[in-house]
Amino acid sequence: MNVRLNKGKLVRYAFLLAAAILWGFSFVAQAVDEIAPFTFTATRSLIGAIVLVPVFLAMDAIRKKKGGALVPSLEERKKSRVTLLLGGLVCGVVICVATNLQQFGLSMNLEAGKAGFITAMYIVLVPVIGLFRGKKSSVLVWVSVALAVVGLYFVSVKGAFTINAGDLCLIFCAVAFSVHITVVDYFGNRVDGVKLSCLQFLFSGIFSALLALIFERHKFDVSLLLSYYKTFLYMGICSCGIAYTFQIVGQKNTNPTAASLIMSLEASFSLIFGMIVLGERLTAREWIGIALMVVAIVLTETKELFTKTSAPQTAETPAERS
C-alpha cells in the first residue's frame, strides 16, 4: 500500500486559504457605520457580480477555442442552465441574509474580534448540518473543530463575553454562513464555479437593493458612497468577486468541514495584517490561539491530502507458484 499526495486537493486548499487571507484583510474595511447595512451589501455585491462577468466570458471563449469537449445536447444544456440559475438564487439568498446580518452586527459598535469569533462559529455548525445530510465526521475532525473553537476564542475575544442584540445578529449570521457552505458544497460540484459566484452576488445585490429602497431610502447618499470608493472596490472585487469564487472553486469535491476550518483562518489573518500594516503587537494569548487553529487544520487536512493506493500486482512466475 503506497501513500501519495493528492495534488488536486492541495490546489483546492490553496484556493480556500487565499479566500481566508482576503477576508481577513477585509474585516476592518467592512465595519462602516456611516453607510446603512442593506446599502453597503447591495453595493459590494453588485460590484462583485459585475467584476465576474468578463471573467466567465473569457473562460468560455478559451474553452471554445480549445475545443475537444463533447457538445452537450439541448436537453442537457437546458438542465444545466436551470441548475445554475437555481444554485445562484439559493446561494444568493443565503449570502444576502448572512452578509446583511453580519453588517448589522458590525454596525452596532461591536468589538471586531468578538464579531469575528461569533461569525466563525460556522466551523461547529457545518459538521452538525452534515450529520443531518448523512455525512458523519470522524472523532479526529471533532477534536480539530474543538481545538479551532478554543483557538478562535483566544484570538478574538478580549475580556468578558456577553451577549447583546448585535451578537444575536452575528449568531444567526454564523448559521447562515454554515448553510451557505453547505449549499455551495451541493451546487459547486454541479455547475461552473465562476458563473455560480457571479449569479449569487447578482441576486444578493438585487435583494439587498430592494430592502435598501424600502428601509433605507432616507439615508441614501451618493456622495457618501463615493467617498468610500476604495472600501467598496476592495470589498466588491477582492472579498466578493475573488474570495467567494475561490471558496466555490476550493470547495469542489472537498469535505465541507475541512473547508470551513481553513476558511476560519480569516480571524487569524485579520490579526496578522493588523500587526504588519498597523504595527499592532500580538499577545501571547493570541499567538497560542493562532497556533491551536493551525494544529486543528493540520490534524484534519493532512489525512485528507494523502490517499492510499494499492501497489501494482505482478504476475507470478511458475517458480513462485510452485
C-alpha positions as YAML, in Angstrom:
chain: A
units: angstrom
residues:
- id: 1
  name: MET
  ca: [0.00, 0.00, 0.00]
- id: 2
  name: ASN
  ca: [1.51, 3.30, -1.15]
- id: 3
  name: VAL
  ca: [0.61, 6.81, 0.07]
- id: 4
  name: ARG
  ca: [0.67, 9.72, -2.40]
- id: 5
  name: LEU
  ca: [-0.10, 13.42, -2.20]
- id: 6
  name: ASN
  ca: [-3.44, 14.46, -3.68]
- id: 7
  name: LYS
  ca: [-2.24, 17.45, -5.74]
- id: 8
  name: GLY
  ca: [-5.75, 18.41, -6.85]
- id: 9
  name: LYS
  ca: [-6.91, 18.68, -3.25]
- id: 10
  name: LEU
  ca: [-3.78, 20.66, -2.35]
- id: 11
  name: VAL
  ca: [-4.65, 23.22, -5.06]
- id: 12
  name: ARG
  ca: [-8.24, 23.46, -3.77]
- id: 13
  name: TYR
  ca: [-6.96, 24.03, -0.22]
- id: 14
  name: ALA
  ca: [-4.72, 26.79, -1.59]
- id: 15
  name: PHE
  ca: [-7.82, 28.50, -3.04]
- id: 16
  name: LEU
  ca: [-9.59, 28.27, 0.34]
- id: 17
  name: LEU
  ca: [-6.52, 29.64, 2.15]
- id: 18
  name: ALA
  ca: [-6.34, 32.54, -0.32]
- id: 19
  name: ALA
  ca: [-10.02, 33.29, 0.37]
- id: 20
  name: ALA
  ca: [-9.33, 33.35, 4.13]
- id: 21
  name: ILE
  ca: [-6.45, 35.79, 3.58]
- id: 22
  name: LEU
  ca: [-8.61, 38.15, 1.51]
- id: 23
  name: TRP
  ca: [-11.46, 38.02, 4.06]
- id: 24
  name: GLY
  ca: [-9.01, 38.59, 6.91]
- id: 25
  name: PHE
  ca: [-7.75, 41.78, 5.27]
- id: 26
  name: SER
  ca: [-11.30, 42.99, 4.54]
- id: 27
  name: PHE
  ca: [-12.80, 42.56, 8.01]
- id: 28
  name: VAL
  ca: [-11.87, 46.05, 9.23]
- id: 29
  name: ALA
  ca: [-12.96, 47.64, 5.94]
- id: 30
  name: GLN
  ca: [-16.43, 46.14, 6.38]
- id: 31
  name: ALA
  ca: [-17.08, 48.00, 9.65]
- id: 32
  name: VAL
  ca: [-18.50, 51.20, 8.15]
- id: 33
  name: ASP
  ca: [-21.02, 52.93, 10.43]
- id: 34
  name: GLU
  ca: [-21.96, 55.80, 8.11]
- id: 35
  name: ILE
  ca: [-23.48, 53.60, 5.37]
- id: 36
  name: ALA
  ca: [-26.67, 51.66, 6.11]
- id: 37
  name: PRO
  ca: [-26.25, 47.83, 6.07]
- id: 38
  name: PHE
  ca: [-28.54, 46.96, 3.13]
- id: 39
  name: THR
  ca: [-26.99, 49.72, 1.01]
- id: 40
  name: PHE
  ca: [-23.48, 48.52, 1.88]
- id: 41
  name: THR
  ca: [-24.27, 44.89, 0.98]
- id: 42
  name: ALA
  ca: [-26.07, 45.85, -2.24]
- id: 43
  name: THR
  ca: [-23.14, 47.96, -3.45]
- id: 44
  name: ARG
  ca: [-20.41, 45.42, -2.69]
- id: 45
  name: SER
  ca: [-22.45, 42.53, -4.11]
- id: 46
  name: LEU
  ca: [-23.28, 44.24, -7.41]
- id: 47
  name: ILE
  ca: [-19.63, 45.25, -7.86]
- id: 48
  name: GLY
  ca: [-18.64, 41.63, -7.25]
- id: 49
  name: ALA
  ca: [-21.15, 40.40, -9.86]
- id: 50
  name: ILE
  ca: [-20.02, 42.96, -12.48]
- id: 51
  name: VAL
  ca: [-16.34, 42.06, -11.98]
- id: 52
  name: LEU
  ca: [-17.02, 38.36, -12.62]
- id: 53
  name: VAL
  ca: [-18.91, 38.82, -15.93]
- id: 54
  name: PRO
  ca: [-15.80, 39.37, -18.11]
- id: 55
  name: VAL
  ca: [-14.03, 36.56, -16.21]
- id: 56
  name: PHE
  ca: [-16.52, 33.82, -17.09]
- id: 57
  name: LEU
  ca: [-16.96, 35.21, -20.64]
- id: 58
  name: ALA
  ca: [-13.20, 34.97, -21.17]
- id: 59
  name: MET
  ca: [-13.14, 31.45, -19.71]
- id: 60
  name: ASP
  ca: [-15.97, 30.37, -22.03]
- id: 61
  name: ALA
  ca: [-14.11, 31.85, -25.02]
- id: 62
  name: ILE
  ca: [-10.91, 29.97, -24.08]
- id: 63
  name: ARG
  ca: [-12.82, 26.70, -23.70]
- id: 64
  name: LYS
  ca: [-14.48, 27.14, -27.12]
- id: 65
  name: LYS
  ca: [-11.16, 28.00, -28.73]
- id: 66
  name: LYS
  ca: [-9.52, 24.87, -27.30]
- id: 67
  name: GLY
  ca: [-12.44, 22.68, -28.36]
- id: 68
  name: GLY
  ca: [-12.26, 18.92, -27.97]
- id: 69
  name: ALA
  ca: [-15.05, 18.74, -25.39]
- id: 70
  name: LEU
  ca: [-18.25, 16.89, -26.10]
- id: 71
  name: VAL
  ca: [-21.07, 19.21, -27.15]
- id: 72
  name: PRO
  ca: [-23.99, 18.69, -24.74]
- id: 73
  name: SER
  ca: [-27.46, 18.12, -26.11]
- id: 74
  name: LEU
  ca: [-30.14, 20.81, -26.00]
- id: 75
  name: GLU
  ca: [-31.81, 19.00, -23.09]
- id: 76
  name: GLU
  ca: [-28.54, 18.80, -21.16]
- id: 77
  name: ARG
  ca: [-27.82, 22.50, -21.75]
- id: 78
  name: LYS
  ca: [-31.31, 23.42, -20.55]
- id: 79
  name: LYS
  ca: [-30.93, 21.29, -17.42]
- id: 80
  name: SER
  ca: [-27.51, 22.81, -16.73]
- id: 81
  name: ARG
  ca: [-28.89, 26.37, -17.04]
- id: 82
  name: VAL
  ca: [-31.77, 25.58, -14.66]
- id: 83
  name: THR
  ca: [-29.35, 24.08, -12.11]
- id: 84
  name: LEU
  ca: [-27.05, 27.12, -12.42]
- id: 85
  name: LEU
  ca: [-29.93, 29.58, -12.05]
- id: 86
  name: LEU
  ca: [-31.35, 27.69, -9.07]
- id: 87
  name: GLY
  ca: [-27.90, 27.47, -7.46]
- id: 88
  name: GLY
  ca: [-27.30, 31.18, -7.98]
- id: 89
  name: LEU
  ca: [-30.69, 32.02, -6.49]
- id: 90
  name: VAL
  ca: [-30.30, 29.78, -3.42]
- id: 91
  name: CYS
  ca: [-26.68, 30.82, -2.77]
- id: 92
  name: GLY
  ca: [-27.63, 34.46, -3.40]
- id: 93
  name: VAL
  ca: [-30.48, 34.42, -0.89]
- id: 94
  name: VAL
  ca: [-28.34, 32.73, 1.77]
- id: 95
  name: ILE
  ca: [-25.31, 35.01, 1.28]
- id: 96
  name: CYS
  ca: [-27.65, 38.03, 1.24]
- id: 97
  name: VAL
  ca: [-29.03, 37.04, 4.66]
- id: 98
  name: ALA
  ca: [-25.56, 36.20, 6.05]
- id: 99
  name: THR
  ca: [-23.77, 39.37, 4.93]
- id: 100
  name: ASN
  ca: [-26.62, 41.69, 5.95]
- id: 101
  name: LEU
  ca: [-26.80, 40.12, 9.41]
- id: 102
  name: GLN
  ca: [-23.04, 40.50, 9.70]
- id: 103
  name: GLN
  ca: [-23.23, 44.12, 8.60]
- id: 104
  name: PHE
  ca: [-25.98, 44.87, 11.14]
- id: 105
  name: GLY
  ca: [-23.91, 43.23, 13.87]
- id: 106
  name: LEU
  ca: [-20.78, 45.19, 12.94]
- id: 107
  name: SER
  ca: [-22.76, 48.46, 12.81]
- id: 108
  name: MET
  ca: [-23.73, 48.07, 16.49]
- id: 109
  name: ASN
  ca: [-20.28, 49.11, 17.70]
- id: 110
  name: LEU
  ca: [-19.12, 45.59, 18.50]
- id: 111
  name: GLU
  ca: [-15.54, 44.53, 19.03]
- id: 112
  name: ALA
  ca: [-14.26, 43.34, 15.65]
- id: 113
  name: GLY
  ca: [-12.51, 40.35, 17.23]
- id: 114
  name: LYS
  ca: [-15.61, 39.24, 19.11]
- id: 115
  name: ALA
  ca: [-17.69, 39.64, 15.94]
- id: 116
  name: GLY
  ca: [-15.16, 37.52, 14.04]
- id: 117
  name: PHE
  ca: [-15.31, 34.81, 16.70]
- id: 118
  name: ILE
  ca: [-19.12, 34.55, 16.62]
- id: 119
  name: THR
  ca: [-19.25, 34.61, 12.81]
- id: 120
  name: ALA
  ca: [-16.64, 31.85, 12.52]
- id: 121
  name: MET
  ca: [-18.76, 29.51, 14.65]
- id: 122
  name: TYR
  ca: [-19.85, 28.02, 11.33]
- id: 123
  name: ILE
  ca: [-16.92, 25.62, 11.88]
- id: 124
  name: VAL
  ca: [-19.08, 23.90, 14.52]
- id: 125
  name: LEU
  ca: [-22.37, 24.21, 12.63]
- id: 126
  name: VAL
  ca: [-21.11, 22.79, 9.30]
- id: 127
  name: PRO
  ca: [-20.36, 19.26, 10.65]
- id: 128
  name: VAL
  ca: [-23.66, 19.35, 12.62]
- id: 129
  name: ILE
  ca: [-25.56, 20.11, 9.39]
- id: 130
  name: GLY
  ca: [-23.53, 17.33, 7.77]
- id: 131
  name: LEU
  ca: [-24.96, 14.84, 10.29]
- id: 132
  name: PHE
  ca: [-28.48, 15.66, 9.06]
- id: 133
  name: ARG
  ca: [-27.28, 15.14, 5.48]
- id: 134
  name: GLY
  ca: [-25.85, 11.74, 6.36]
- id: 135
  name: LYS
  ca: [-22.22, 12.98, 6.28]
- id: 136
  name: LYS
  ca: [-20.62, 11.81, 9.50]
- id: 137
  name: SER
  ca: [-17.33, 13.30, 10.69]
- id: 138
  name: SER
  ca: [-14.59, 11.27, 12.39]
- id: 139
  name: VAL
  ca: [-13.51, 11.73, 16.00]
- id: 140
  name: LEU
  ca: [-10.33, 13.44, 14.74]
- id: 141
  name: VAL
  ca: [-12.42, 16.04, 12.88]
- id: 142
  name: TRP
  ca: [-14.50, 16.83, 16.00]
- id: 143
  name: VAL
  ca: [-11.29, 17.15, 18.06]
- id: 144
  name: SER
  ca: [-9.95, 19.53, 15.41]
- id: 145
  name: VAL
  ca: [-13.15, 21.59, 15.50]
- id: 146
  name: ALA
  ca: [-12.93, 21.84, 19.31]
- id: 147
  name: LEU
  ca: [-9.28, 22.97, 19.09]
- id: 148
  name: ALA
  ca: [-10.19, 25.54, 16.44]
- id: 149
  name: VAL
  ca: [-13.01, 26.96, 18.60]
- id: 150
  name: VAL
  ca: [-10.64, 27.37, 21.57]
- id: 151
  name: GLY
  ca: [-8.05, 28.94, 19.26]
- id: 152
  name: LEU
  ca: [-10.64, 31.33, 17.83]
- id: 153
  name: TYR
  ca: [-11.67, 32.36, 21.33]
- id: 154
  name: PHE
  ca: [-8.07, 33.14, 22.29]
- id: 155
  name: VAL
  ca: [-7.55, 35.05, 19.03]
- id: 156
  name: SER
  ca: [-10.77, 37.05, 19.03]
- id: 157
  name: VAL
  ca: [-12.37, 37.57, 22.44]
- id: 158
  name: LYS
  ca: [-10.92, 40.05, 24.93]
- id: 159
  name: GLY
  ca: [-12.38, 40.45, 28.42]
- id: 160
  name: ALA
  ca: [-15.80, 39.18, 29.48]
- id: 161
  name: PHE
  ca: [-18.02, 37.53, 26.88]
- id: 162
  name: THR
  ca: [-21.56, 38.90, 27.00]
- id: 163
  name: ILE
  ca: [-24.45, 38.58, 24.53]
- id: 164
  name: ASN
  ca: [-26.33, 41.61, 23.19]
- id: 165
  name: ALA
  ca: [-28.60, 42.39, 20.22]
- id: 166
  name: GLY
  ca: [-25.67, 42.75, 17.83]
- id: 167
  name: ASP
  ca: [-24.28, 39.40, 18.95]
- id: 168
  name: LEU
  ca: [-27.63, 37.74, 18.19]
- id: 169
  name: CYS
  ca: [-27.41, 39.10, 14.63]
- id: 170
  name: LEU
  ca: [-23.96, 37.54, 14.32]
- id: 171
  name: ILE
  ca: [-25.11, 34.21, 15.78]
- id: 172
  name: PHE
  ca: [-27.78, 33.98, 13.08]
- id: 173
  name: CYS
  ca: [-25.15, 35.18, 10.61]
- id: 174
  name: ALA
  ca: [-22.97, 32.18, 11.57]
- id: 175
  name: VAL
  ca: [-25.94, 29.87, 10.96]
- id: 176
  name: ALA
  ca: [-26.47, 31.47, 7.53]
- id: 177
  name: PHE
  ca: [-22.78, 31.12, 6.60]
- id: 178
  name: SER
  ca: [-22.82, 27.44, 7.58]
- id: 179
  name: VAL
  ca: [-25.87, 26.95, 5.33]
- id: 180
  name: HIS
  ca: [-24.02, 28.82, 2.56]
- id: 181
  name: ILE
  ca: [-21.02, 26.46, 2.84]
- id: 182
  name: THR
  ca: [-23.45, 23.53, 2.63]
- id: 183
  name: VAL
  ca: [-25.33, 24.78, -0.47]
- id: 184
  name: VAL
  ca: [-22.03, 25.68, -2.16]
- id: 185
  name: ASP
  ca: [-20.92, 22.10, -1.47]
- id: 186
  name: TYR
  ca: [-24.06, 20.91, -3.30]
- id: 187
  name: PHE
  ca: [-24.21, 23.26, -6.30]
- id: 188
  name: GLY
  ca: [-20.46, 23.88, -6.67]
- id: 189
  name: ASN
  ca: [-19.94, 20.27, -7.77]
- id: 190
  name: ARG
  ca: [-22.65, 20.56, -10.45]
- id: 191
  name: VAL
  ca: [-22.11, 23.91, -12.20]
- id: 192
  name: ASP
  ca: [-19.38, 26.34, -13.27]
- id: 193
  name: GLY
  ca: [-17.94, 27.96, -10.12]
- id: 194
  name: VAL
  ca: [-17.33, 31.44, -11.56]
- id: 195
  name: LYS
  ca: [-20.84, 31.67, -13.04]
- id: 196
  name: LEU
  ca: [-22.35, 30.46, -9.76]
- id: 197
  name: SER
  ca: [-20.40, 33.11, -7.84]
- id: 198
  name: CYS
  ca: [-21.47, 35.83, -10.29]
- id: 199
  name: LEU
  ca: [-25.14, 34.86, -10.05]
- id: 200
  name: GLN
  ca: [-25.13, 34.61, -6.25]
- id: 201
  name: PHE
  ca: [-23.85, 38.19, -5.97]
- id: 202
  name: LEU
  ca: [-26.25, 39.43, -8.62]
- id: 203
  name: PHE
  ca: [-29.21, 38.05, -6.64]
- id: 204
  name: SER
  ca: [-27.72, 39.19, -3.32]
- id: 205
  name: GLY
  ca: [-27.22, 42.69, -4.73]
- id: 206
  name: ILE
  ca: [-30.75, 42.89, -6.16]
- id: 207
  name: PHE
  ca: [-32.42, 41.67, -2.95]
- id: 208
  name: SER
  ca: [-30.30, 43.97, -0.77]
- id: 209
  name: ALA
  ca: [-31.03, 46.94, -3.08]
- id: 210
  name: LEU
  ca: [-34.78, 46.28, -2.80]
- id: 211
  name: LEU
  ca: [-34.50, 46.15, 1.00]
- id: 212
  name: ALA
  ca: [-32.46, 49.36, 0.95]
- id: 213
  name: LEU
  ca: [-35.16, 51.09, -1.13]
- id: 214
  name: ILE
  ca: [-37.81, 50.02, 1.39]
- id: 215
  name: PHE
  ca: [-35.97, 50.66, 4.68]
- id: 216
  name: GLU
  ca: [-33.03, 52.97, 3.94]
- id: 217
  name: ARG
  ca: [-34.20, 55.35, 1.22]
- id: 218
  name: HIS
  ca: [-33.96, 58.37, 3.54]
- id: 219
  name: LYS
  ca: [-30.33, 57.51, 4.36]
- id: 220
  name: PHE
  ca: [-29.15, 57.09, 0.76]
- id: 221
  name: ASP
  ca: [-26.33, 59.48, -0.17]
- id: 222
  name: VAL
  ca: [-24.39, 59.05, -3.42]
- id: 223
  name: SER
  ca: [-21.57, 61.38, -2.31]
- id: 224
  name: LEU
  ca: [-21.12, 59.29, 0.86]
- id: 225
  name: LEU
  ca: [-20.88, 56.08, -1.19]
- id: 226
  name: LEU
  ca: [-18.30, 57.68, -3.49]
- id: 227
  name: SER
  ca: [-16.24, 58.82, -0.51]
- id: 228
  name: TYR
  ca: [-15.83, 55.14, 0.43]
- id: 229
  name: TYR
  ca: [-14.97, 54.02, -3.13]
- id: 230
  name: LYS
  ca: [-11.71, 52.34, -2.02]
- id: 231
  name: THR
  ca: [-13.58, 50.27, 0.56]
- id: 232
  name: PHE
  ca: [-16.23, 49.22, -1.95]
- id: 233
  name: LEU
  ca: [-13.68, 48.38, -4.64]
- id: 234
  name: TYR
  ca: [-11.83, 46.11, -2.22]
- id: 235
  name: MET
  ca: [-14.99, 44.55, -0.79]
- id: 236
  name: GLY
  ca: [-16.56, 44.12, -4.23]
- id: 237
  name: ILE
  ca: [-13.55, 42.93, -6.22]
- id: 238
  name: CYS
  ca: [-11.43, 41.11, -3.63]
- id: 239
  name: SER
  ca: [-13.82, 40.00, -0.87]
- id: 240
  name: CYS
  ca: [-16.80, 39.18, -3.13]
- id: 241
  name: GLY
  ca: [-15.56, 38.68, -6.68]
- id: 242
  name: ILE
  ca: [-12.30, 36.89, -5.93]
- id: 243
  name: ALA
  ca: [-12.56, 35.39, -2.42]
- id: 244
  name: TYR
  ca: [-16.05, 33.88, -2.72]
- id: 245
  name: THR
  ca: [-15.18, 32.50, -6.16]
- id: 246
  name: PHE
  ca: [-12.08, 30.93, -4.61]
- id: 247
  name: GLN
  ca: [-14.39, 29.44, -1.95]
- id: 248
  name: ILE
  ca: [-16.64, 27.84, -4.59]
- id: 249
  name: VAL
  ca: [-13.69, 26.51, -6.59]
- id: 250
  name: GLY
  ca: [-11.88, 25.33, -3.45]
- id: 251
  name: GLN
  ca: [-14.93, 23.55, -2.04]
- id: 252
  name: LYS
  ca: [-15.36, 21.44, -5.18]
- id: 253
  name: ASN
  ca: [-15.01, 17.78, -4.10]
- id: 254
  name: THR
  ca: [-13.81, 18.93, -0.67]
- id: 255
  name: ASN
  ca: [-15.18, 17.91, 2.73]
- id: 256
  name: PRO
  ca: [-17.27, 20.94, 3.89]
- id: 257
  name: THR
  ca: [-15.96, 20.66, 7.47]
- id: 258
  name: ALA
  ca: [-12.34, 20.60, 6.27]
- id: 259
  name: ALA
  ca: [-13.08, 23.62, 4.06]
- id: 260
  name: SER
  ca: [-14.71, 25.54, 6.92]
- id: 261
  name: LEU
  ca: [-11.67, 25.00, 9.16]
- id: 262
  name: ILE
  ca: [-9.34, 26.53, 6.55]
- id: 263
  name: MET
  ca: [-11.68, 29.47, 5.91]
- id: 264
  name: SER
  ca: [-11.96, 30.20, 9.64]
- id: 265
  name: LEU
  ca: [-8.31, 31.31, 9.50]
- id: 266
  name: GLU
  ca: [-9.66, 34.70, 8.35]
- id: 267
  name: ALA
  ca: [-9.77, 35.69, 12.05]
- id: 268
  name: SER
  ca: [-6.07, 34.91, 12.47]
- id: 269
  name: PHE
  ca: [-5.14, 36.69, 9.24]
- id: 270
  name: SER
  ca: [-7.00, 39.80, 10.37]
- id: 271
  name: LEU
  ca: [-4.69, 39.93, 13.43]
- id: 272
  name: ILE
  ca: [-1.57, 39.25, 11.37]
- id: 273
  name: PHE
  ca: [-2.44, 42.02, 8.90]
- id: 274
  name: GLY
  ca: [-3.04, 44.36, 11.84]
- id: 275
  name: MET
  ca: [0.46, 43.55, 13.03]
- id: 276
  name: ILE
  ca: [2.04, 44.05, 9.59]
- id: 277
  name: VAL
  ca: [0.08, 47.09, 8.37]
- id: 278
  name: LEU
  ca: [-0.84, 48.88, 11.60]
- id: 279
  name: GLY
  ca: [2.17, 47.89, 13.71]
- id: 280
  name: GLU
  ca: [-0.02, 46.16, 16.32]
- id: 281
  name: ARG
  ca: [1.55, 43.65, 18.68]
- id: 282
  name: LEU
  ca: [0.08, 40.21, 19.28]
- id: 283
  name: THR
  ca: [-0.20, 38.96, 22.85]
- id: 284
  name: ALA
  ca: [0.93, 35.51, 23.96]
- id: 285
  name: ARG
  ca: [-2.76, 34.54, 24.18]
- id: 286
  name: GLU
  ca: [-3.30, 35.49, 20.53]
- id: 287
  name: TRP
  ca: [-0.22, 33.57, 19.36]
- id: 288
  name: ILE
  ca: [-1.44, 30.50, 21.28]
- id: 289
  name: GLY
  ca: [-4.86, 30.87, 19.61]
- id: 290
  name: ILE
  ca: [-3.31, 31.03, 16.14]
- id: 291
  name: ALA
  ca: [-1.14, 28.00, 16.94]
- id: 292
  name: LEU
  ca: [-4.18, 25.98, 18.09]
- id: 293
  name: MET
  ca: [-6.04, 26.82, 14.89]
- id: 294
  name: VAL
  ca: [-3.07, 25.77, 12.76]
- id: 295
  name: VAL
  ca: [-2.76, 22.49, 14.71]
- id: 296
  name: ALA
  ca: [-6.51, 21.85, 14.23]
- id: 297
  name: ILE
  ca: [-6.21, 22.37, 10.48]
- id: 298
  name: VAL
  ca: [-3.07, 20.24, 10.16]
- id: 299
  name: LEU
  ca: [-4.75, 17.38, 12.07]
- id: 300
  name: THR
  ca: [-7.71, 17.36, 9.68]
- id: 301
  name: GLU
  ca: [-6.16, 18.32, 6.37]
- id: 302
  name: THR
  ca: [-3.04, 16.13, 6.48]
- id: 303
  name: LYS
  ca: [-5.16, 12.98, 6.41]
- id: 304
  name: GLU
  ca: [-7.34, 14.45, 3.63]
- id: 305
  name: LEU
  ca: [-4.31, 15.39, 1.49]
- id: 306
  name: PHE
  ca: [-2.87, 11.91, 1.24]
- id: 307
  name: THR
  ca: [-4.55, 8.97, -0.47]
- id: 308
  name: LYS
  ca: [-3.66, 5.32, -0.24]
- id: 309
  name: THR
  ca: [-3.01, 3.45, -3.48]
- id: 310
  name: SER
  ca: [-2.64, -0.26, -3.93]
- id: 311
  name: ALA
  ca: [0.74, -1.48, -5.08]
- id: 312
  name: PRO
  ca: [0.65, -2.84, -8.66]
- id: 313
  name: GLN
  ca: [0.34, -6.59, -8.77]
- id: 314
  name: THR
  ca: [2.93, -8.52, -10.78]
- id: 315
  name: ALA
  ca: [2.27, -11.79, -12.49]
- id: 316
  name: GLU
  ca: [3.57, -14.83, -10.65]
- id: 317
  name: THR
  ca: [6.31, -16.92, -12.26]
- id: 318
  name: PRO
  ca: [5.98, -20.69, -12.38]
- id: 319
  name: ALA
  ca: [8.68, -20.90, -9.68]
- id: 320
  name: GLU
  ca: [6.68, -18.60, -7.37]
- id: 321
  name: ARG
  ca: [3.52, -20.68, -7.84]
- id: 322
  name: SER
  ca: [5.25, -23.96, -7.00]
...
